């Protein structure tokens, strides 16, 4: 039984999970893996997402950003829109939250047609949560307590996928700060607390 390569794809990790468990896959693994599959194709899937919306330059305040059109029709901006990002862990799972920034100050409320906002319209209920990985907290605790090589590989894959999506954002945005634990740091915290991540005391 060959073990996984360090840069295994989601498909390879899922196949390996079935291989080492005689085709049996727990429901928590399946749930997390399916959610990861959706995020894996966030830029290629047809459905719209907040992540895709904020990358659409037509939603940007182009006048504020000193935009100009190039000969090929693409838009070039003098100043990248400023945002801050936050890793959020809750009972639903993991979420990447985004907030626009004005002169380095984070905006947490709605902004509609405000000349100093980097977006034309910013509605937190629609665009603050860029994407979610369902059941990540429960899956991470399960992986720490009784996980196999495929479970850990899936968590690592999630960590690198989020990192990759943040790198994609950094190409279009000036990311002032990324707050909160990354998925890897969150898992390390679970290990430090011996699996009792849901207790308040550190």
C-alpha angles and dihedrals in degrees: 000000000000118000124230125277115240092248097044117156123240089255091053093048091050092048091049091049090056092044095055093042099047091250094308115127122180118238091241090055092047092049094050094042092051091050090049089051090058092050090044089065098034093127096039101042116096096231120095121246135179087249091058092042096057091049090056104100091207087072091056127096091247095180091057092047094051094243126187132179119242124217091262090057095253120132122242121194127203092209123035114229111260120236139162123214131209131197105222124193119189142143090286092056132252125343133182109219126198131200127184117235128214113202089339094310117121118237116211100170135069117287118192121181092338109157095219097050116098090224127059090228126009116191110174093202090060105032111020095084106058095185143333135224104208120225095003095139094049091044093049092052090046090049092051093048101041110351127141131213093279092053092053090045089053092052091048089049090053090050093051093043091055090045090052092049090051089050089053089053091049089061090063102026139048100237106204096189141346110217131198134027119317114229090261092050090047090054090048088053089053089052091047090053092043093242097313095116093139094065115095101224118085 
